[in-house]
């Protein structure tokens, strides 16, 4: 084994050395190749520049020939006066030629000299004529010689030609072409300056970097290539210089360093592998042990995990008596949010240790199943009713914020085999049902499984399924109950109340908490708002009151939903009111308060519903701006209004509200005498079966018309005498 490792090591060294040699050799080859690429590219660019200069000369000669072919200046000059002839030449020759993109000048030359010229600045002066004539002397002379030589042939015409010359020391392209003339021979001379505009155009066409013209005495900068510009007699007129393309530079800058870096990385990798080779076996063995441990145990508490616990439970439950306890830390998510996950893990570990201490012994198995959920398996016959207090009596505490001590409570669900099942799945399911019942009852509770709990669990699950289906199938509808103005005994509005369709017996008090638990309240609440806005158009002169749940008020999109429906159904804010419960006022959430303020700012009426049933405090009436207070029916029903203490309380609430400009609505009015008494005490509005039961929108609209036209007489329930006739 050792010899094999040494042989493998030698082979590895040979491979690495060979790779390094290949890397260095390849890098050298790449370097030489890159230099060759640069030379080839520079030579190709030089050839392109030379061809461009040659094409420019040819083009200038061809353009001069084209201009001369369309002009007959001698004939025109002969028939015109000097001024008219000059103007004619400006229009026909000077401006059209000079107005092209390149910087040009044009002249007409005779044997005696230039007789006309035009430049960018207008009609050429004597100095301009002299410069152009001097630049074109050699070409004009050659043209005359060609003309003289060709005069012996009837069909021979002198050809246009061009060359590089100098005007005021600057290189130019001079082109000469014969002009048709019956008398003295004339020559057309065009001058194209090698200015920045022309050079930039060449640079753009040839894709040259730093293309420029150098004076004859200027040295070519280091690193630049150039092409010489010479006159016909060989005099140097300067050079065209540029930075040559270097395609090989990318290879030198990126590829070669990358290749060397790869070689160095391979060497480093080999050294690292060699250094760690002796440790890999130990590390692999350690990881294997860790993996086997994690298959069986929870890493935070070192208790057996769910899979291990379920296997043990399944083996024992089918063969002997045992008890199963499922435990859950109450409000653990809130603890994590307040103190952080690190403290949460500490609580988990502490609770696990105390649980093992409480149920230590060979007949007990403690497990952390998941999150804050634990399980205890007690083998043998035990009193299940004693296990609960032992489980929930464990105390775990931590310091909270601002130094306060946070005590953690435990809920437990207990089941036993064989009474409640013979398999792990049965026992776990029944214990989970019992745990759910314990948590529903409050904190620090324990519940022993009973078959009735299973039925309740099935019933709850059935209700949850029905609620999900009702929301998916739009199985809800809104009923509307009238609200009466006790001053006029006329309808003042309606309250929208949620109902299930198709004769379902479940009431809102039963199914609304289930919908909230399922997280479906935002979806249902949006539908309620939409439907109530739509139905409110049936009674536009009355106010429709819509109940808002606490979850709806925590929705940042609530105001957008309301604004959308107001615009969609064209409903004025004065036609809509919103009812909230007292618990909402305890919520310090910025979103809740922003939504409430947004409703006020938009002109909606806010009513405090069911006053007197929850956290009632008169301080709410001064701290929060509400428009209406709905007095709960418990203050009215069952003859409470004739009880002195109750009557005093109701009158006091009405008086306080009126002093704060808050209207009072009494709920649960079932007798006309109750309405009469409340009217006498100054109550503003009333609602109850006396004036109409909740009904669908179509029927509610008909009932409102009936109430509007037929107001019942109010009878004092103490004397039996009418106190208000039909209005």
C-alpha positions as CSV (number, residue, x, y, z in Angstrom):
1,X,0.0,0.0,0.0
2,X,2.8,2.4,0.9
3,X,4.7,1.6,-2.3
4,X,1.6,2.2,-4.3
5,X,1.2,5.6,-2.7
6,X,4.8,6.5,-3.5
7,X,4.4,5.3,-7.1
8,X,1.3,7.4,-7.5
9,X,3.2,10.4,-5.9
10,X,6.1,10.0,-8.4
11,X,3.7,9.9,-11.3
12,X,1.9,13.0,-10.0
13,X,5.2,14.9,-9.9
14,X,6.1,13.8,-13.4
15,X,2.7,14.9,-14.6
16,X,2.9,18.3,-12.9
17,X,6.5,18.9,-14.2
18,X,5.3,18.0,-17.7
19,X,2.3,20.3,-17.5
20,X,4.5,23.2,-16.3
21,X,6.9,22.6,-19.2
22,X,4.1,22.6,-21.6
23,X,2.7,25.8,-20.0
24,X,6.0,27.7,-20.3
25,X,6.6,26.4,-23.9
26,X,3.1,27.3,-24.9
27,X,3.5,30.8,-23.4
28,X,6.7,31.4,-25.4
29,X,5.1,30.3,-28.6
30,X,2.1,32.5,-28.0
31,X,4.4,35.4,-27.4
32,X,6.2,35.0,-30.7
33,X,2.9,34.5,-32.5
34,X,1.5,37.7,-31.0
35,X,4.5,39.7,-32.3
36,X,4.1,38.2,-35.8
37,X,0.4,39.1,-35.7
38,X,1.3,42.7,-34.8
39,X,3.7,43.0,-37.7
40,X,1.3,41.6,-40.2
41,X,-1.5,43.9,-39.0
42,X,0.8,47.0,-39.2
43,X,2.0,46.2,-42.7
44,X,-1.6,45.6,-43.8
45,X,-2.6,49.0,-42.4
46,X,0.3,50.7,-44.2
47,X,-0.8,49.2,-47.5
48,X,-4.3,50.4,-46.9
49,X,-3.1,54.0,-46.2
50,X,-1.0,54.0,-49.4
51,X,-3.9,52.7,-51.4
52,X,-6.2,55.4,-49.8
53,X,-3.7,58.2,-50.8
54,X,-3.6,56.7,-54.4
55,X,-7.4,56.5,-54.6
56,X,-7.6,60.0,-53.4
57,X,-5.3,61.2,-56.2
58,X,-7.3,59.2,-58.8
59,X,-10.5,60.5,-57.4
60,X,-9.3,64.1,-57.5
61,X,-8.3,63.8,-61.1
62,X,-11.6,62.1,-62.1
63,X,-13.5,64.9,-60.3
64,X,-11.5,67.6,-62.1
65,X,-12.2,65.9,-65.4
66,X,-15.9,65.7,-64.7
67,X,-16.0,69.4,-63.8
68,X,-14.1,70.5,-66.9
69,X,-16.3,68.4,-69.1
70,X,-19.4,70.3,-68.3
71,X,-17.9,73.8,-68.6
72,X,-17.2,76.0,-71.6
73,X,-15.7,79.0,-69.8
74,X,-13.9,80.4,-72.8
75,X,-17.0,80.8,-74.8
76,X,-18.9,82.4,-71.9
77,X,-16.1,84.7,-71.0
78,X,-15.9,85.9,-74.6
79,X,-19.5,86.9,-74.7
80,X,-19.6,88.5,-71.2
81,X,-18.0,91.5,-69.6
82,X,-15.4,91.0,-66.9
83,X,-17.8,91.4,-64.0
84,X,-20.5,89.2,-65.6
85,X,-17.9,86.6,-66.5
86,X,-16.6,86.5,-62.9
87,X,-20.1,86.1,-61.5
88,X,-20.8,83.4,-64.0
89,X,-17.7,81.5,-63.0
90,X,-18.5,81.9,-59.3
91,X,-22.0,80.3,-59.8
92,X,-21.0,77.6,-62.3
93,X,-17.5,76.7,-61.1
94,X,-16.4,78.3,-57.8
95,X,-19.2,77.7,-55.4
96,X,-20.3,74.2,-56.6
97,X,-16.8,73.0,-56.4
98,X,-15.7,74.5,-53.1
99,X,-19.0,73.7,-51.3
100,X,-18.2,70.0,-51.2
101,X,-17.3,68.4,-47.9
102,X,-13.5,68.5,-48.4
103,X,-11.6,71.7,-48.1
104,X,-11.1,72.7,-51.7
105,X,-10.0,75.6,-53.9
106,X,-10.4,75.8,-57.7
107,X,-8.7,77.9,-60.4
108,X,-8.4,78.4,-64.1
109,X,-4.9,78.7,-65.5
110,X,-3.6,80.0,-68.8
111,X,-0.2,80.1,-70.3
112,X,0.3,83.5,-68.7
113,X,-0.9,82.5,-65.2
114,X,-4.1,82.0,-63.2
115,X,-7.0,84.1,-64.4
116,X,-9.6,83.0,-61.9
117,X,-9.7,81.3,-58.5
118,X,-12.2,80.5,-55.8
119,X,-11.6,79.3,-52.2
120,X,-13.6,78.7,-49.0
121,X,-13.5,82.4,-48.3
122,X,-14.8,83.4,-51.7
123,X,-13.2,84.9,-54.8
124,X,-9.4,84.2,-54.6
125,X,-7.1,87.1,-54.3
126,X,-3.7,87.5,-56.0
127,X,-1.8,85.6,-53.3
128,X,-4.3,82.7,-53.4
129,X,-3.9,82.6,-57.2
130,X,-0.2,82.6,-57.0
131,X,-0.2,79.7,-54.5
132,X,-2.5,77.6,-56.5
133,X,-0.6,78.3,-59.7
134,X,2.7,77.4,-58.0
135,X,1.3,74.1,-56.7
136,X,0.0,73.1,-60.1
137,X,3.0,74.2,-62.2
138,X,4.4,70.8,-62.7
139,X,1.0,69.3,-63.6
140,X,0.0,72.2,-65.9
141,X,3.4,71.9,-67.7
142,X,2.9,68.1,-68.1
143,X,-0.6,68.8,-69.5
144,X,0.7,71.3,-72.1
145,X,3.4,68.8,-73.1
146,X,0.8,66.1,-73.5
147,X,-1.4,68.5,-75.4
148,X,1.5,69.5,-77.7
149,X,2.4,65.9,-78.3
150,X,-1.1,64.9,-79.0
151,X,-2.0,67.8,-81.3
152,X,-0.7,65.7,-84.2
153,X,-3.5,63.2,-83.6
154,X,-7.0,64.4,-84.2
155,X,-8.6,62.1,-81.6
156,X,-6.0,62.6,-78.9
157,X,-7.1,64.6,-75.8
158,X,-4.9,65.4,-72.7
159,X,-5.8,63.4,-69.6
160,X,-6.5,64.8,-66.1
161,X,-3.9,64.0,-63.5
162,X,-3.2,64.7,-59.8
163,X,-0.3,64.7,-57.4
164,X,0.7,65.7,-53.9
165,X,1.9,69.3,-53.6
166,X,2.3,72.0,-51.0
167,X,0.3,75.2,-50.5
168,X,1.8,77.5,-47.9
169,X,3.8,74.6,-46.6
170,X,0.8,72.4,-46.1
171,X,0.4,69.1,-48.1
172,X,-2.5,69.2,-50.6
173,X,-3.9,67.1,-53.4
174,X,-3.7,69.1,-56.7
175,X,-5.6,67.9,-59.7
176,X,-5.4,69.4,-63.2
177,X,-7.8,68.9,-66.2
178,X,-7.9,70.6,-69.6
179,X,-10.9,72.9,-70.2
180,X,-12.5,73.0,-73.7
181,X,-11.4,76.2,-75.4
182,X,-11.3,77.4,-79.0
183,X,-8.5,79.8,-78.4
184,X,-5.8,79.8,-75.8
185,X,-5.6,76.5,-73.9
186,X,-7.1,76.6,-70.4
187,X,-6.5,74.3,-67.4
188,X,-8.8,73.6,-64.5
189,X,-7.0,73.3,-61.2
190,X,-8.6,71.9,-58.0
191,X,-6.8,71.9,-54.6
192,X,-7.9,69.5,-51.8
193,X,-6.4,70.2,-48.4
194,X,-5.2,67.3,-46.3
195,X,-7.0,68.9,-43.3
196,X,-8.4,67.3,-40.1
197,X,-11.7,66.6,-41.7
198,X,-10.2,64.5,-44.5
199,X,-7.8,62.8,-42.1
200,X,-10.6,61.9,-39.7
201,X,-12.6,60.5,-42.6
202,X,-9.7,58.3,-43.6
203,X,-9.1,57.2,-40.0
204,X,-12.8,56.3,-39.7
205,X,-12.8,54.3,-42.9
206,X,-9.6,52.5,-42.2
207,X,-10.2,52.2,-38.5
208,X,-6.9,53.8,-37.5
209,X,-6.1,55.0,-34.0
210,X,-4.4,58.4,-33.6
211,X,-4.3,59.1,-37.4
212,X,-2.5,62.5,-38.0
213,X,-0.3,64.4,-40.4
214,X,3.3,65.3,-39.4
215,X,5.4,68.1,-40.8
216,X,8.5,67.2,-42.9
217,X,10.8,68.0,-40.0
218,X,8.8,66.2,-37.3
219,X,10.0,62.9,-36.0
220,X,7.6,59.9,-36.0
221,X,6.7,59.2,-32.4
222,X,7.8,55.9,-30.9
223,X,5.3,53.1,-31.5
224,X,3.6,54.8,-34.5
225,X,3.7,53.7,-38.2
226,X,3.8,56.2,-41.0
227,X,3.6,56.8,-44.8
228,X,5.5,59.6,-46.5
229,X,4.0,62.3,-48.6
230,X,6.3,63.5,-51.4
231,X,5.9,66.0,-54.2
232,X,6.5,65.1,-57.8
233,X,10.2,66.1,-57.6
234,X,10.7,64.0,-54.5
235,X,10.5,66.8,-51.9
236,X,9.2,65.5,-48.6
237,X,5.9,67.2,-47.7
238,X,5.4,65.4,-44.4
239,X,4.1,62.0,-43.2
240,X,0.8,60.4,-42.3
241,X,1.2,58.6,-38.9
242,X,-1.0,56.4,-36.8
243,X,-0.9,53.9,-33.9
244,X,-0.8,50.5,-35.6
245,X,-3.3,47.8,-34.5
246,X,-1.8,45.2,-32.2
247,X,-4.0,42.1,-32.3
248,X,-1.3,40.2,-30.5
249,X,-1.4,42.5,-27.5
250,X,-4.5,40.8,-26.2
251,X,-2.6,37.5,-26.2
252,X,0.3,39.0,-24.3
253,X,-2.0,40.9,-21.9
254,X,-4.6,38.2,-21.1
255,X,-3.9,34.8,-22.6
256,X,-0.2,34.4,-21.6
257,X,-0.7,35.6,-18.0
258,X,-3.8,33.4,-17.8
259,X,-1.7,30.4,-19.0
260,X,1.0,31.1,-16.5
261,X,-1.5,31.6,-13.8
262,X,-3.1,28.3,-14.6
263,X,0.3,26.6,-14.4
264,X,1.0,28.3,-11.1
265,X,-2.5,27.3,-9.9
266,X,-1.9,23.7,-10.9
267,X,1.4,23.7,-8.9
268,X,-0.3,25.2,-5.9
269,X,-3.1,22.7,-6.2
270,X,-0.7,19.9,-6.3
271,X,1.1,21.1,-3.2
272,X,-2.3,21.6,-1.4
273,X,-3.4,18.1,-2.3
274,X,-0.1,16.7,-1.1
275,X,-0.4,18.6,2.1
276,X,-3.9,17.5,2.8
277,X,-3.6,13.9,1.5
278,X,-2.6,12.6,5.0
279,X,-5.6,14.3,6.6
280,X,-8.3,13.2,4.1
281,X,-8.8,9.7,5.6
282,X,-9.3,11.1,9.1
283,X,-11.6,13.8,7.8
284,X,-13.7,11.3,5.8
285,X,-14.0,9.1,8.9
286,X,-15.0,12.0,11.0
287,X,-17.6,13.1,8.5
288,X,-19.0,9.6,8.3
289,X,-19.4,9.5,12.1
290,X,-21.1,12.9,11.9
291,X,-23.5,11.7,9.2
292,X,-24.4,8.6,11.2
293,X,-25.0,10.8,14.3
294,X,-27.3,13.2,12.3
295,X,-29.3,10.2,11.1
296,X,-30.2,9.4,14.6
297,X,-30.0,12.6,16.7
298,X,-31.0,16.3,16.7
299,X,-27.9,18.5,16.5
300,X,-29.2,21.2,18.8
301,X,-30.4,19.2,21.7
302,X,-28.6,15.9,21.2
303,X,-31.9,14.1,21.6
304,X,-33.1,11.4,19.2
305,X,-34.7,12.9,16.1
306,X,-38.1,12.3,14.6
307,X,-37.1,9.4,12.4
308,X,-35.4,7.5,15.3
309,X,-38.3,8.2,17.6
310,X,-41.0,7.0,15.2
311,X,-39.1,3.8,14.6
312,X,-38.9,3.1,18.4
313,X,-42.5,4.1,18.9
314,X,-43.7,1.8,16.1
315,X,-41.7,-1.2,17.6
316,X,-43.0,-0.7,21.1
317,X,-46.6,0.4,20.4
318,X,-47.4,-2.8,18.6
319,X,-46.1,-5.1,21.4
320,X,-46.6,-3.5,24.8
321,X,-48.3,-0.7,26.7
322,X,-46.9,2.8,26.4
323,X,-47.8,6.5,26.7
324,X,-46.9,9.2,24.2
325,X,-46.6,12.9,25.1
326,X,-46.4,15.6,22.4
327,X,-45.2,18.9,23.8
328,X,-45.1,22.3,22.2
329,X,-43.6,25.6,23.5
330,X,-46.4,28.2,23.6
331,X,-45.9,31.3,21.3
332,X,-42.4,30.2,20.4
333,X,-42.5,32.2,17.1
334,X,-43.2,35.4,19.1
335,X,-40.2,34.5,21.4
336,X,-38.0,34.1,18.3
337,X,-39.2,37.5,17.0
338,X,-38.6,39.3,20.2
339,X,-35.4,37.7,21.5
340,X,-33.9,36.3,18.3
341,X,-33.2,32.8,17.1
342,X,-30.0,32.4,19.1
343,X,-32.0,32.8,22.4
344,X,-34.7,30.6,20.9
345,X,-32.1,27.8,20.4
346,X,-31.0,28.2,24.0
347,X,-34.6,27.8,25.2
348,X,-34.9,24.7,23.0
349,X,-31.7,23.2,24.5
350,X,-32.7,24.1,28.1
351,X,-36.2,22.6,27.7
352,X,-34.7,19.5,26.2
353,X,-32.4,19.0,29.2
354,X,-35.2,19.6,31.7
355,X,-37.4,17.2,29.8
356,X,-34.7,14.4,30.0
357,X,-34.2,15.2,33.7
358,X,-38.0,14.8,34.4
359,X,-38.4,11.6,32.3
360,X,-35.0,10.0,32.9
361,X,-34.7,6.2,33.0
362,X,-34.5,3.2,30.7
363,X,-38.3,3.2,30.2
364,X,-38.4,6.7,28.7
365,X,-37.3,8.1,25.4
366,X,-37.2,11.9,24.8
367,X,-37.1,13.4,21.3
368,X,-37.0,16.7,19.6
369,X,-39.3,16.2,16.6
370,X,-39.0,19.6,14.9
371,X,-38.9,23.3,15.7
372,X,-40.3,23.7,19.2
373,X,-42.1,20.3,19.2
374,X,-40.9,17.5,21.5
375,X,-42.1,14.0,22.3
376,X,-41.8,11.6,25.2
377,X,-42.3,7.9,25.0
378,X,-43.0,6.3,28.4
379,X,-42.9,2.5,28.2
380,X,-45.2,0.5,30.5
381,X,-48.4,1.3,32.2
382,X,-48.6,4.8,33.7
383,X,-51.4,7.1,34.8
384,X,-51.8,9.4,31.8
385,X,-53.4,12.0,33.9
386,X,-50.2,12.3,36.0
387,X,-48.0,12.8,32.9
388,X,-49.6,16.1,31.9
389,X,-48.7,18.1,35.0
390,X,-45.2,16.7,34.9
391,X,-44.8,17.9,31.3
392,X,-46.3,21.3,31.6
393,X,-44.8,21.9,35.0
394,X,-41.3,22.4,33.5
395,X,-40.2,26.0,33.8
396,X,-37.9,27.7,31.3
397,X,-37.2,31.4,31.7
398,X,-35.1,34.0,30.0
399,X,-34.4,37.7,30.4
400,X,-36.5,39.6,27.9
401,X,-36.1,43.2,26.7
402,X,-35.6,45.9,29.3
403,X,-34.6,43.3,31.9
404,X,-38.0,41.7,32.2
405,X,-38.1,37.9,32.9
406,X,-39.8,35.9,30.2
407,X,-41.3,32.7,31.4
408,X,-41.9,30.0,28.8
409,X,-45.0,27.8,29.1
410,X,-45.6,24.3,27.6
411,X,-48.7,22.7,26.2
412,X,-49.0,18.9,25.9
413,X,-51.2,16.3,24.2
414,X,-51.2,12.8,25.7
415,X,-52.3,9.4,24.2
416,X,-51.7,5.8,25.2
417,X,-51.4,2.4,23.6
418,X,-53.3,0.2,23.2
419,X,-56.2,2.4,24.2
420,X,-55.8,5.0,21.5
421,X,-53.9,3.0,18.8
422,X,-51.4,0.3,18.0
423,X,-49.2,2.1,15.5
424,X,-46.9,5.1,15.6
425,X,-49.0,6.9,13.0
426,X,-52.2,6.4,15.0
427,X,-50.7,7.5,18.3
428,X,-48.9,10.5,16.8
429,X,-52.1,11.6,15.1
430,X,-54.2,11.3,18.2
431,X,-51.6,13.0,20.4
432,X,-51.4,15.9,17.9
433,X,-55.2,16.3,18.1
434,X,-55.0,16.4,21.9
435,X,-52.1,18.9,21.7
436,X,-54.2,21.1,19.4
437,X,-57.1,21.0,21.9
438,X,-54.7,22.0,24.7
439,X,-53.3,25.0,22.8
440,X,-56.8,26.0,21.8
441,X,-57.7,26.1,25.6
442,X,-54.9,28.5,26.4
443,X,-51.3,28.2,27.5
444,X,-49.7,25.7,29.9
445,X,-52.5,23.2,29.3
446,X,-52.5,19.5,28.8
447,X,-55.2,17.3,27.3
448,X,-55.5,13.5,27.2
449,X,-56.8,12.2,24.0
450,X,-60.5,11.3,23.9
451,X,-62.4,10.0,20.9
452,X,-64.7,13.0,21.1
453,X,-61.6,15.1,20.4
454,X,-61.2,13.2,17.2
455,X,-64.7,14.0,16.2
456,X,-64.2,17.6,17.0
457,X,-61.0,17.6,15.0
458,X,-62.8,16.1,12.0
459,X,-65.6,18.7,12.4
460,X,-63.0,21.5,12.5
461,X,-61.2,20.1,9.4
462,X,-64.6,19.8,7.7
463,X,-65.4,23.4,8.5
464,X,-62.0,24.5,7.2
465,X,-62.6,22.6,3.9
466,X,-66.1,24.1,3.5
467,X,-64.7,27.6,4.1
468,X,-62.0,27.1,1.5
469,X,-64.5,25.8,-1.0
470,X,-66.9,28.7,-0.2
471,X,-64.3,31.3,-1.0
472,X,-63.2,29.5,-4.2
473,X,-66.9,29.1,-5.3
474,X,-68.1,32.5,-4.1
475,X,-70.3,30.7,-1.6
476,X,-70.9,33.8,0.6
477,X,-73.4,36.5,0.3
478,X,-74.2,39.7,2.2
479,X,-77.4,40.4,4.2
480,X,-78.3,43.9,5.2
481,X,-80.1,45.0,8.5
482,X,-81.6,48.4,8.7
483,X,-80.4,51.1,11.1
484,X,-83.1,53.5,12.2
485,X,-82.8,57.2,13.1
486,X,-84.6,57.4,16.4
487,X,-85.3,61.1,15.9
488,X,-87.3,60.6,12.7
489,X,-88.0,56.9,13.0
490,X,-86.8,56.7,9.3
491,X,-84.1,54.4,8.0
492,X,-80.7,56.0,8.2
493,X,-78.6,53.1,6.8
494,X,-77.9,49.4,6.8
495,X,-75.2,47.1,8.2
496,X,-73.6,44.6,5.8
497,X,-73.5,41.1,7.5
498,X,-71.7,38.1,6.1
499,X,-73.7,34.9,5.5
500,X,-73.1,31.5,3.8
501,X,-75.3,30.6,0.8
502,X,-77.4,27.6,0.2
503,X,-78.9,27.4,3.7
504,X,-75.7,26.6,5.6
505,X,-76.1,26.7,9.4
506,X,-72.6,27.9,10.2
507,X,-72.7,31.4,11.7
508,X,-70.1,34.1,11.3
509,X,-69.1,33.7,14.9
510,X,-68.1,30.1,14.0
511,X,-66.6,30.4,10.5
512,X,-64.9,33.8,10.6
513,X,-62.2,32.7,13.1
514,X,-61.6,29.7,11.0
515,X,-61.2,31.9,7.9
516,X,-58.8,34.1,9.8
517,X,-56.8,31.1,10.9
518,X,-56.5,29.8,7.3
519,X,-55.2,33.2,6.3
520,X,-58.1,33.8,3.8
521,X,-59.5,36.9,5.5
522,X,-57.8,39.4,3.1
523,X,-59.3,37.6,0.1
524,X,-62.8,37.4,1.7
525,X,-62.5,41.0,3.1
526,X,-61.8,42.3,-0.4
527,X,-64.9,40.6,-1.7
528,X,-67.0,42.0,1.1
529,X,-65.9,45.6,0.4
530,X,-66.6,45.1,-3.3
531,X,-70.0,43.6,-2.8
532,X,-71.1,46.2,-0.2
533,X,-70.0,49.1,-2.5
534,X,-72.0,47.5,-5.4
535,X,-75.1,46.9,-3.3
536,X,-75.0,50.4,-1.7
537,X,-76.2,51.8,-5.0
538,X,-79.6,50.3,-4.3
539,X,-80.1,52.8,-1.5
540,X,-77.9,55.8,-2.4
541,X,-79.4,58.1,0.2
542,X,-78.6,55.8,3.1
543,X,-75.2,54.8,4.6
544,X,-73.9,51.3,4.3
545,X,-71.8,50.1,7.2
546,X,-69.0,47.6,6.5
547,X,-67.3,45.6,9.2
548,X,-63.5,45.6,9.0
549,X,-61.6,42.8,10.7
550,X,-58.2,43.4,12.5
551,X,-56.4,41.4,9.7
552,X,-57.9,43.7,7.0
553,X,-56.7,46.8,8.9
554,X,-53.2,45.3,9.0
555,X,-53.2,45.1,5.1
556,X,-51.2,48.0,3.5
557,X,-53.4,47.7,0.4
558,X,-56.7,48.3,2.2
559,X,-57.0,51.9,1.2
560,X,-56.2,51.1,-2.4
561,X,-59.0,48.4,-2.4
562,X,-61.5,51.0,-1.0
563,X,-60.4,53.7,-3.5
564,X,-60.7,51.3,-6.4
565,X,-64.3,50.2,-5.5
566,X,-65.4,53.8,-4.8
567,X,-64.3,54.8,-8.3
568,X,-65.6,51.7,-9.9
569,X,-69.1,52.0,-8.5
570,X,-69.1,55.8,-8.2
571,X,-70.1,55.8,-4.6
572,X,-69.6,58.9,-2.4
573,X,-67.7,58.4,0.9
574,X,-70.7,59.8,2.8
575,X,-72.7,56.7,1.7
576,X,-70.2,54.3,3.3
577,X,-69.2,53.7,6.9
578,X,-66.7,51.2,8.5
579,X,-67.1,49.4,11.8
580,X,-64.1,48.3,13.8
581,X,-63.9,46.4,17.1
582,X,-62.3,47.6,20.3
583,X,-59.4,45.3,19.9
584,X,-58.2,47.2,16.9
585,X,-57.6,50.3,19.0
586,X,-55.1,48.3,21.1
587,X,-53.1,47.5,18.0
588,X,-50.1,49.9,17.9
589,X,-49.2,48.8,14.3
590,X,-48.3,51.9,12.2
591,X,-50.2,50.2,9.3
592,X,-53.4,50.0,11.3
593,X,-53.3,53.6,12.4
594,X,-52.4,54.7,8.9
595,X,-55.4,52.9,7.5
596,X,-57.7,54.4,10.1
597,X,-56.4,57.9,9.4
598,X,-56.7,57.3,5.7
599,X,-60.4,56.4,6.1
600,X,-61.1,59.5,8.1
601,X,-59.2,61.7,5.6
602,X,-61.3,60.3,2.8
603,X,-64.6,61.2,4.6
604,X,-65.8,57.8,5.7
605,X,-67.6,57.4,9.0
606,X,-65.8,55.2,11.6
607,X,-67.9,53.3,14.2
608,X,-66.7,51.5,17.2
609,X,-68.7,48.2,17.2
610,X,-69.9,46.0,20.1
611,X,-68.9,48.6,22.8
612,X,-68.9,47.0,26.2
613,X,-68.0,43.4,25.2
614,X,-64.2,43.6,25.1
615,X,-61.6,45.9,26.4
616,X,-64.1,48.7,26.8
617,X,-62.6,51.9,28.2
618,X,-64.0,55.4,27.9
619,X,-60.4,56.6,27.3
620,X,-60.7,55.3,23.8
621,X,-63.3,57.9,23.1
622,X,-60.8,60.7,23.8
623,X,-57.7,59.0,22.3
624,X,-59.2,57.9,19.0
625,X,-61.3,59.9,16.7
626,X,-64.5,58.0,15.9
627,X,-67.8,59.2,14.7
628,X,-70.2,56.5,16.1
629,X,-70.3,54.2,19.0
630,X,-72.4,51.0,18.7
631,X,-73.8,50.0,22.2
632,X,-73.8,46.2,22.4
633,X,-77.1,44.4,22.7
634,X,-76.2,43.1,26.1
635,X,-77.1,46.5,27.5
636,X,-80.5,46.4,26.0
637,X,-82.0,42.9,25.9
638,X,-83.8,41.2,28.7
639,X,-85.3,44.3,30.3
640,X,-81.8,45.7,31.1
641,X,-83.1,49.2,30.4
642,X,-85.4,49.2,33.4
643,X,-82.5,48.1,35.7
644,X,-81.3,51.2,37.5
645,X,-77.6,50.5,37.2
646,X,-77.8,49.4,33.6
647,X,-80.0,52.4,32.7
648,X,-77.6,54.8,34.4
649,X,-74.6,53.3,32.6
650,X,-76.4,53.6,29.2
651,X,-77.5,57.2,29.8
652,X,-74.0,58.0,30.9
653,X,-72.4,56.6,27.8
654,X,-74.9,58.5,25.6
655,X,-74.2,61.8,27.4
656,X,-70.5,61.4,27.2
657,X,-70.6,60.5,23.5
658,X,-72.8,63.5,22.7
659,X,-70.4,65.8,24.5
660,X,-67.6,64.4,22.3
661,X,-69.7,64.8,19.1
662,X,-70.1,61.0,18.8
663,X,-73.4,59.4,17.7
664,X,-74.7,56.4,19.6
665,X,-76.3,53.3,17.9
666,X,-78.1,50.8,20.1
667,X,-77.9,47.2,18.9
668,X,-80.3,44.3,19.5
669,X,-83.6,46.3,19.7
670,X,-86.4,43.7,19.7
671,X,-89.2,45.7,21.3
672,X,-90.6,49.1,20.3
673,X,-90.6,50.1,24.0
674,X,-86.8,49.7,24.0
675,X,-86.5,52.1,21.1
676,X,-88.8,54.6,22.8
677,X,-86.7,54.6,26.0
678,X,-83.5,55.0,24.1
679,X,-85.0,57.8,22.0
680,X,-86.0,59.6,25.2
681,X,-82.5,59.3,26.5
682,X,-81.1,60.9,23.4
683,X,-79.8,57.8,21.6
684,X,-79.3,58.7,17.9
685,X,-79.8,55.4,16.1
686,X,-81.2,51.9,16.7
687,X,-80.8,48.5,15.1
688,X,-82.5,45.2,15.7
689,X,-85.2,42.7,14.8
690,X,-87.9,45.3,15.8
691,X,-87.0,47.1,12.6
692,X,-86.1,44.2,10.4
693,X,-84.0,41.1,10.2
694,X,-80.9,40.9,8.0
695,X,-82.0,40.1,4.4
696,X,-80.4,39.8,1.0
697,X,-79.8,43.1,-0.9
698,X,-83.0,42.9,-3.1
699,X,-85.3,42.1,-0.1
700,X,-83.5,44.6,2.1
701,X,-84.1,47.3,-0.4
702,X,-87.9,46.5,-0.4
703,X,-87.9,46.5,3.5
704,X,-86.2,49.9,3.5
705,X,-89.0,51.3,1.3
706,X,-91.6,49.8,3.7
707,X,-89.9,51.3,6.7
708,X,-89.6,54.7,5.0
709,X,-93.4,54.8,4.3
710,X,-94.7,53.1,7.4
711,X,-93.2,54.1,10.7
712,X,-94.5,52.2,13.7
713,X,-95.8,53.9,16.8
714,X,-93.5,53.8,19.9
715,X,-95.1,52.6,23.1
716,X,-93.5,53.3,26.5
717,X,-93.0,49.8,28.0
718,X,-93.6,51.1,31.5
719,X,-96.9,52.8,31.0
720,X,-98.1,51.2,27.8
721,X,-99.0,54.6,26.3
722,X,-97.9,55.7,22.9
723,X,-95.2,58.3,22.9
724,X,-94.8,58.8,19.2
725,X,-97.4,58.3,16.5
726,X,-96.7,57.5,12.8
727,X,-94.6,60.2,11.3
